[in-house]
Amino acid sequence: MQKIANNILLLVLFVLSAVASAQNIFDVNYPKREERAVWLATIGGIDWPRTKATDASSTERQKQELIAILDKLQRANINVVILQTRIRGSVIYPSDIETWDETITGHAGRAPIYDPLAFAIEECHRRGMELHTWLVSIPLGTAQRQRSYGNMSVTRHHANLTKTVGGEVFMIPGQPGTADYIASIAREIVERYDVDGINLDYIRYPESMYRFSDDNLYKASSGMSKADWRRDNITRIVRRVHDEVKAVKPWVKLSSSPIGKYRSLTRYRSGGWDCYDGVFQDPQAWLRDNIQDMLFPMMYFQGDHFYPFVYDWAEHNYGHPIAAGLGIYFLDPKEGRWQLNEVRAEMHTARNSGMGGIAFYRSDYLTRNLKGIYDATCEEFFPYPALTTRMTWSSDTIAPSQPSNLVYKDGIIRWDFREPMNEGRWQTVYFNIYGSNIYPVDVTKAENLLAQRIPTTNYQIAGRALTKSFYAVTATDRFGNESAPIQEVSTITSLPSRQDVIEAVRQHFAGTSVATTVTKKSKTTKTQKVKATKPEKVKTEKPVKVKEEKPKKEKKSSEIRVVDFSKYLQ
């Protein structure tokens, strides 16, 4: 019998070793922190809204459309929504600077009966997602469009800052007042709304096809090439936005969506369509100088126009996250001939390069699940939530204090937090929830993160959290600094060593009692309640036969000696 037991022991250890090896081969390393963004376009209602808010009923339908979109994005564990807020010299919130865009009510200049931006922010935050306002910076659309805005058109009240070329109107980057004007819109937003970021789109010179000329302004400058002068003009706008926004809320994240290639590489040419030489952007310098917190480059390319440039961005991120913008609209047969595997390959490469994230252009193509992109995102790439990147380059790198007194009762976990959670009317401290079937909960593992940005000191256990035995909570601030975790109280304090496992198995098969004492009272504790399986029960009076047998009913109140391997082999 001893020989048989030893053979079984060897078999058990072999299987355990094989399982561990298989996990090492096939496990995916999901990052705990990663920018997972979606551009949500409002121009023409192409993503949202499809319904125009003309009365109470249509307003409610418009709201429900956005709720349905955000619900799907939440299920895909998206953590950043980039909402188009300034469209073409028009906006989707009540502004003192520019007028209402027609996309909300169907008529330019006409206000709805609610504030779409405030509503979107509230709904994103309810789902633990950040909202970044997407501001189209330089293009103003057609001259006809601007005329429809009447006296609220920038071409009327700041005519010196605009230029019309071939029927298209643009802000003039070389005019010093342009930086002040764009920065004033960004400041208005951060002063009025609890936004998490400002994203500058089209922060560049018009494409060469427009033959945009600013030679009259360049002649007045001195000591710079025209290309350097133009790059300096764009950088001045970026810097001005930075200075205005950070003076109000230093935690608001500043970003832009530059062209997907910084400039030509030694072996791979950009084809003339790049940031530095093509449209006079210098986003790598913006990161280096910390006037941008992150980038969402529009990498809507394949093959040699994508992969080499991914690693170029990754090598020059200066400690900031760069989320590769993927053109998933090409999955639509009306737009292109991309296949799902091509997008999957780009997603894997972007993540493995260490860029810092992925962004989808745009929401509708993701939520419609074109060629299975939504399913792949949910199941393969983002099966767990993720925190956004900690702003280590900012002025605030101090974590909040640790929460205390974590208690589980009636399906709700509650905890205490003694520091102020608000700065004025803006909440600045949130909480992250972790769960595991192993104690203590390892808060470094992505798969243990259950929910992020919880605004209150309680959390209803639901969904995936119901499968967990133990919970932990951390506090986090708007800069991404995270406190030490408060762990749920448990009698389990450490995991056994490998030698403990071997000895337990050996003694079990030898007939020696290596058991835990389980009483009727202990079975009612939370630790016992959440065990997934019942332990093996071995009758100690017949150690040779090792036979499972239920305890007799009449002995319910007495102590039962059982061999409990579940806590060792979890």
C-alpha positions in Angstrom: 0.0 0.0 0.0 2.8 2.4 0.8 4.3 1.8 -2.6 1.0 2.5 -4.3 0.6 5.7 -2.2 4.1 6.8 -3.3 3.3 6.2 -6.9 0.1 8.2 -6.6 2.0 11.0 -4.9 4.5 11.1 -7.8 1.6 11.2 -10.3 -0.1 14.0 -8.4 3.1 16.0 -8.3 3.7 15.3 -12.0 0.2 16.6 -12.9 0.6 19.7 -10.8 4.0 20.4 -12.5 2.5 19.9 -15.9 -0.4 22.2 -15.1 2.0 24.9 -13.9 4.1 24.5 -17.1 1.0 24.7 -19.3 -0.1 27.9 -17.6 3.4 29.4 -18.1 3.1 28.7 -21.8 -0.4 29.9 -22.5 -1.2 32.6 -19.9 -1.5 36.1 -21.3 0.1 38.9 -19.4 -2.6 41.5 -19.1 -1.4 44.9 -17.9 -3.0 46.4 -14.8 -2.6 49.9 -16.3 -3.3 50.6 -19.9 -5.1 53.3 -21.9 -8.1 51.7 -23.6 -9.7 54.5 -25.6 -12.4 55.0 -28.1 -13.1 58.1 -30.2 -16.8 58.8 -30.0 -17.7 61.2 -32.9 -20.6 63.6 -32.8 -20.1 65.3 -36.2 -23.2 64.5 -38.2 -24.3 62.1 -35.4 -22.1 59.4 -37.0 -21.5 57.7 -33.6 -23.9 59.7 -31.5 -26.6 61.2 -31.4 -28.8 59.6 -34.1 -31.9 61.2 -32.6 -32.2 65.0 -32.5 -33.3 66.5 -29.1 -36.2 68.6 -30.0 -38.6 67.9 -27.1 -38.7 65.9 -23.9 -39.4 62.6 -25.6 -36.6 62.9 -28.2 -34.2 64.2 -25.6 -34.8 61.0 -23.6 -34.2 58.9 -26.7 -31.0 60.7 -27.3 -29.8 60.1 -23.8 -30.7 56.4 -24.0 -28.7 56.1 -27.2 -25.6 57.3 -25.3 -26.3 55.0 -22.4 -26.5 52.0 -24.7 -23.1 52.9 -26.3 -21.4 53.4 -22.9 -22.9 50.1 -21.5 -21.2 48.2 -24.4 -18.0 50.1 -24.0 -18.0 49.3 -20.3 -18.5 45.6 -21.0 -15.5 45.8 -23.3 -13.5 47.3 -20.3 -12.8 50.5 -22.2 -11.5 53.1 -19.7 -11.3 56.3 -21.8 -14.0 57.8 -24.0 -12.8 60.7 -26.2 -16.0 62.6 -26.9 -16.1 65.1 -29.8 -17.0 68.3 -28.0 -15.7 71.1 -30.3 -16.7 70.1 -33.8 -16.0 72.8 -36.4 -16.1 76.1 -34.5 -19.2 74.8 -32.7 -19.7 72.8 -29.5 -22.1 70.4 -27.7 -22.3 72.3 -24.4 -23.6 75.8 -23.4 -20.6 78.0 -24.2 -19.9 81.7 -23.9 -17.4 81.4 -26.7 -18.9 79.3 -29.5 -22.4 78.3 -30.5 -24.3 75.0 -30.5 -23.5 72.5 -33.2 -26.5 71.3 -35.2 -25.8 67.6 -34.3 -27.7 67.9 -31.0 -31.0 69.5 -32.0 -30.8 69.5 -35.8 -30.3 73.3 -35.9 -27.1 75.2 -35.5 -27.3 77.6 -32.6 -30.3 75.9 -31.0 -29.9 74.7 -27.4 -31.4 71.4 -26.1 -33.2 71.2 -22.8 -30.3 69.4 -21.2 -26.5 69.6 -21.1 -25.1 66.8 -23.3 -21.5 67.2 -22.1 -22.5 67.1 -18.4 -24.7 64.1 -19.0 -21.9 62.2 -20.9 -19.4 62.9 -18.1 -21.8 61.7 -15.4 -22.6 58.5 -17.3 -18.9 57.7 -18.0 -17.9 58.3 -14.4 -20.8 56.1 -13.3 -19.1 53.3 -15.3 -15.6 53.9 -14.0 -14.5 55.4 -17.4 -12.7 58.7 -18.0 -14.1 61.3 -20.4 -11.7 63.3 -22.5 -13.2 66.2 -24.5 -12.1 66.0 -28.1 -11.5 69.5 -29.6 -11.0 69.9 -33.3 -8.5 72.7 -33.3 -7.6 74.3 -36.7 -10.3 73.3 -39.3 -13.6 75.2 -39.1 -15.4 73.5 -41.9 -17.0 75.2 -44.9 -17.6 78.9 -45.2 -21.3 78.1 -45.5 -21.2 76.3 -42.3 -19.6 79.3 -40.5 -22.3 81.6 -42.0 -25.0 79.4 -40.4 -23.5 80.3 -37.0 -24.3 84.0 -37.4 -22.6 86.4 -35.0 -21.4 83.4 -32.9 -19.1 82.3 -35.7 -15.4 82.8 -35.0 -15.1 84.2 -38.5 -17.3 87.1 -37.2 -15.9 87.9 -33.8 -12.3 86.9 -34.5 -12.0 87.3 -38.2 -8.3 88.0 -38.0 -7.7 84.5 -36.7 -9.2 82.7 -39.6 -8.4 82.1 -43.3 -10.6 80.7 -46.1 -9.0 78.5 -48.7 -11.0 76.9 -51.5 -14.2 77.3 -49.5 -12.7 75.7 -46.3 -12.1 77.8 -43.3 -9.1 77.4 -40.9 -7.7 79.0 -37.8 -4.4 80.6 -38.5 -1.6 78.9 -36.4 0.8 81.8 -37.0 -1.5 84.4 -35.4 -0.6 84.7 -31.8 -4.2 85.1 -30.8 -5.1 81.6 -32.1 -3.3 80.0 -29.2 -5.2 82.2 -26.8 -8.5 81.5 -28.4 -8.2 77.7 -28.5 -6.9 77.7 -24.9 -9.9 79.8 -23.8 -12.2 77.0 -25.0 -10.2 74.4 -23.1 -10.2 76.5 -19.9 -13.9 77.1 -20.1 -14.5 73.4 -20.2 -12.3 72.5 -17.3 -13.7 75.3 -15.2 -17.3 74.2 -15.7 -17.0 70.4 -16.0 -15.5 67.4 -14.3 -13.6 66.3 -17.4 -10.6 63.9 -17.1 -8.8 65.1 -20.2 -8.6 67.6 -23.1 -7.7 66.0 -26.5 -6.5 68.3 -29.3 -7.4 67.0 -32.7 -6.2 68.5 -36.0 -3.6 70.4 -34.1 -1.6 70.8 -37.2 -1.2 72.8 -40.4 -3.7 72.0 -43.2 -2.7 69.3 -45.6 -0.7 70.4 -48.7 -3.7 69.9 -50.9 -5.3 73.1 -49.4 -2.3 75.2 -50.4 -2.6 77.1 -47.1 -0.2 80.1 -47.2 1.0 82.2 -44.2 4.0 83.7 -46.0 2.9 87.2 -44.9 3.3 86.2 -41.3 6.5 84.2 -41.8 8.2 87.2 -43.4 7.8 89.1 -40.1 9.6 86.4 -38.2 13.4 86.1 -38.1 16.1 83.5 -37.6 14.0 80.4 -38.3 13.4 78.2 -41.3 9.7 78.2 -42.4 9.3 74.6 -41.3 10.7 75.3 -37.8 8.6 78.5 -37.6 5.4 76.5 -38.4 6.2 73.8 -35.9 6.8 76.5 -33.3 3.4 78.0 -34.1 1.7 74.6 -33.4 3.7 74.0 -30.3 2.8 77.5 -29.0 -0.9 76.5 -29.1 -0.2 73.2 -27.3 1.8 75.0 -24.6 -0.9 77.7 -24.1 -3.6 75.0 -23.6 -1.3 73.3 -21.1 -0.7 76.5 -19.1 -4.4 77.4 -19.0 -5.7 73.9 -18.1 -3.1 73.0 -15.5 -3.6 76.3 -13.7 -7.2 75.2 -13.1 -6.9 71.5 -12.6 -3.4 70.0 -12.8 -4.9 66.4 -12.9 -6.7 66.9 -16.2 -4.8 64.9 -18.9 -3.7 66.8 -22.0 -3.3 64.8 -25.2 -3.5 65.1 -28.9 -4.1 62.9 -31.9 -1.2 63.4 -34.2 -0.5 61.8 -37.6 0.4 58.1 -37.0 4.1 58.5 -38.2 6.4 60.9 -36.4 8.7 61.2 -39.4 10.6 59.0 -41.9 12.8 56.3 -40.4 16.1 55.2 -41.8 14.7 52.1 -43.5 11.0 53.0 -43.6 9.8 56.1 -45.3 6.6 57.9 -44.2 5.6 58.8 -47.8 5.3 62.5 -47.0 2.4 61.9 -44.5 3.9 62.4 -41.1 3.9 64.7 -38.1 7.2 66.5 -38.3 7.7 67.3 -42.0 4.2 66.8 -43.4 1.9 68.9 -41.1 4.5 70.5 -38.7 3.7 68.8 -35.5 6.3 67.8 -32.9 4.5 65.5 -30.5 7.6 63.8 -29.3 8.9 67.2 -28.1 5.6 67.8 -26.4 6.0 64.7 -24.3 9.7 65.5 -23.6 8.7 68.9 -22.3 5.7 67.6 -20.4 3.2 69.9 -22.1 1.3 66.8 -23.2 0.5 63.9 -20.8 -0.2 61.3 -23.5 -0.7 60.8 -27.3 -3.3 59.0 -29.4 -1.5 58.9 -32.8 -3.8 58.0 -35.7 -2.0 54.9 -36.9 -4.5 53.9 -39.6 -2.0 51.9 -41.6 -0.8 48.3 -42.2 2.4 46.5 -42.7 5.6 48.6 -43.0 3.5 51.7 -42.5 2.4 50.5 -39.1 4.9 48.2 -37.3 8.2 50.1 -37.6 6.4 53.3 -36.4 4.9 51.5 -33.4 8.4 50.9 -32.1 9.5 54.4 -33.0 6.7 55.8 -30.8 7.5 53.3 -28.0 11.2 54.3 -28.0 10.5 58.0 -27.8 7.6 58.2 -25.3 9.7 60.0 -22.6 7.9 58.0 -19.9 4.4 58.9 -21.1 1.7 56.5 -22.5 1.1 56.5 -26.2 -2.1 54.7 -27.3 -1.9 53.4 -30.9 -5.0 54.7 -32.7 -6.3 51.8 -34.9 -8.4 52.4 -38.0 -11.0 49.7 -37.3 -13.3 51.6 -39.7 -11.4 49.7 -42.5 -13.2 46.5 -41.3 -16.3 48.0 -42.9 -16.5 46.8 -46.5 -17.7 50.3 -47.4 -14.4 51.7 -46.0 -11.7 49.1 -46.8 -10.8 45.4 -46.9 -9.2 44.9 -43.6 -9.7 41.5 -41.9 -10.0 40.9 -38.1 -6.7 39.1 -37.9 -4.9 42.1 -39.2 -6.3 44.3 -36.5 -5.6 41.6 -33.9 -2.0 41.5 -34.9 -1.7 45.3 -34.6 -3.3 45.2 -31.1 -0.9 42.5 -30.0 2.1 44.5 -31.4 1.0 47.7 -29.8 0.6 46.1 -26.4 3.8 44.1 -26.5 5.8 47.2 -27.7 5.1 48.9 -24.4 3.5 52.0 -26.0 1.0 52.2 -23.2 -2.4 51.6 -24.8 -4.8 51.1 -27.7 -7.4 53.5 -29.1 -10.2 52.6 -31.6 -11.4 54.9 -34.3 -14.3 54.9 -33.9 -17.0 53.8 -31.4 -19.7 52.7 -33.9 -17.4 50.3 -35.7 -16.4 48.7 -32.3 -19.9 48.4 -30.9 -21.3 47.0 -34.1 -18.8 44.2 -33.8 -17.6 44.4 -37.4 -16.0 41.1 -38.3 -16.0 40.2 -34.6 -13.8 43.1 -33.4 -16.0 43.7 -30.3 -15.9 40.0 -29.3 -12.1 39.9 -29.8 -11.7 43.0 -27.7 -13.9 41.6 -24.8 -12.6 38.1 -24.8 -9.0 38.2 -26.0 -7.6 41.7 -25.2 -9.6 43.3 -22.4 -11.2 40.5 -20.4 -10.4 42.4 -17.1 -10.7 46.1 -16.2 -7.5 48.2 -16.2 -6.5 51.4 -14.5 -5.2 54.3 -16.6 -1.6 55.3 -16.5 -0.1 56.9 -13.3 1.1 60.4 -14.1 4.6 59.9 -12.8 5.8 63.0 -14.6 3.3 65.3 -12.9 3.8 67.5 -9.8 1.8 65.1 -7.6 3.2 61.6 -7.1 2.0 61.1 -3.5 -0.6 58.3 -3.0 -3.7 58.9 -0.8 -3.8 57.2 2.6 -4.8 53.6 3.0 -8.5 52.9 3.5 -9.4 51.2 6.8 -12.0 48.9 8.4 -13.0 46.8 5.4 -16.1 44.8 6.2 -18.2 42.4 4.2 -21.9 42.1 5.1 -25.1 41.2 3.2 -23.4 41.3 -0.2 -21.8 44.7 0.3 -18.3 45.6 1.2 -17.8 48.9 3.2 -14.7 50.7 4.3 -13.6 54.0 5.9 -11.5 56.8 4.5 -10.4 59.7 6.7 -8.9 62.1 4.2 -11.0 64.7 2.2 -12.3 63.1 -1.0 -13.0 66.4 -2.7 -11.2 69.6 -3.7 -13.9 72.2 -3.9 -16.8 70.7 -5.9 -14.5 68.2 -7.7 -14.0 64.7 -6.3 -10.3 63.9 -6.3 -10.2 60.5 -4.5 -11.8 57.3 -5.8 -11.5 53.6 -4.9 -10.5 50.4 -6.7 -11.9 47.1 -5.8 -9.9 43.8 -6.0 -11.0 40.3 -5.4 -9.5 36.8 -5.3 -9.9 33.3 -4.0 -6.5 33.5 -2.5 -5.7 35.5 0.6 -4.3 38.0 0.8 -5.6 39.5 -2.5 -2.7 40.4 -4.8 -3.5 43.9 -6.1 -0.7 43.8 -8.6 -2.5 41.3 -10.8 -4.8 42.6 -13.5 -7.2 39.7 -13.2 -7.9 40.6 -9.6 -9.2 44.1 -10.4 -12.9 44.0 -10.3 -13.9 47.7 -10.5 -12.1 51.1 -10.7 -13.0 54.7 -9.9 -15.7 53.9 -7.3 -16.8 57.3 -5.9 -18.2 56.0 -2.6 -17.0 54.0 0.4 -19.1 50.9 -0.4 -19.5 48.5 -3.2 -22.3 46.1 -4.1 -20.8 42.6 -4.9 -22.2 41.6 -8.3 -21.1 40.0 -11.5 -17.6 38.6 -11.6 -17.1 39.7 -8.0 -19.5 37.1 -6.8 -17.0 34.4 -7.7 -14.4 35.8 -5.3 -13.8 34.8 -1.7 -11.8 37.7 -0.5 -11.7 41.4 -1.3 -9.3 44.4 -1.0 -9.7 48.1 -1.6 -7.2 50.8 -2.5 -7.6 54.6 -2.7 -6.5 56.4 -5.9 -6.3 60.0 -6.9 -6.8 61.8 -10.2 -3.1 61.5 -11.0 -3.3 57.7 -10.8 -1.4 57.4 -7.5 -2.7 54.4 -5.6 -2.6 53.6 -1.9 -1.7 50.4 -0.2 -4.7 48.0 0.0 -6.9 47.3 2.9 -7.5 43.6 3.0 -10.6 41.9 4.2 -10.1 40.2 7.6 -9.4 36.5 7.2 -8.0 33.7 9.3 -5.8 32.7 6.4 -2.5 34.6 6.7 -0.1 32.9 4.3 0.1 30.2 1.6 1.9 26.9 2.3 5.2 26.1 0.8 5.8 23.4 -1.8 7.3 21.2 0.9 4.1 21.6 3.0 2.0 20.4 0.0 4.3 17.3 -0.6 4.2 16.4 3.1 0.4 16.8 3.3 -0.1 14.5 0.4 2.4 11.9 1.7 0.9 11.8 5.2 -2.6 11.6 3.7 -1.8 8.5 1.7 0.2 7.0 4.6 -3.0 7.2 6.7 -1.7 9.9 9.1 -4.2 12.4 10.2 -3.3 15.8 8.7 -6.5 17.6 9.2 -8.2 20.8 10.0 -10.9 20.9 12.6 -14.3 21.9 11.3 -17.1 22.6 13.7 -20.7 23.5 13.1 -19.9 27.0 14.2 -16.8 27.4 11.9 -18.9 26.4 8.9 -20.9 29.5 9.2 -17.9 31.9 8.9 -17.4 33.7 5.6 -14.2 31.9 4.8 -16.0 28.5 4.9 -19.0 29.9 3.1 -17.1 30.9 0.0 -15.3 27.6 -0.6 -16.0 26.4 -4.1 -15.8 22.6 -3.3 -16.3 20.5 -0.2 -13.1 19.0 1.2 -12.5 15.3 1.1 -13.7 13.5 4.3 -11.6 10.6 5.5 -12.6 8.2 8.2 -9.6 8.2 10.5 -10.4 4.7 12.0 -9.8 3.0 8.6 -6.7 4.8 7.2 -5.9 2.0 4.8 -9.1 2.1 2.7 -9.1 6.0 2.4 -12.8 6.0 1.5 -15.0 9.1 1.3 -18.0 8.9 3.5 -20.5 11.5 4.7 -20.7 12.0 8.5 -23.6 10.5 10.3 -26.5 12.8 10.8 -26.7 12.2 14.5 -23.1 13.5 15.0 -23.7 17.0 13.5 -22.7 18.8 16.6 -19.4 16.9 17.2 -16.1 17.8 15.6 -15.2 16.1 12.3 -11.6 15.5 11.3 -11.2 16.0 7.6 -8.2 16.3 5.3 -8.5 19.6 3.5 -6.4 19.9 0.4 -8.3 22.7 -1.3 -6.4 25.4 0.6 -3.1 23.8 -0.6 -3.9 23.2 -4.2 -6.0 26.4 -4.9 
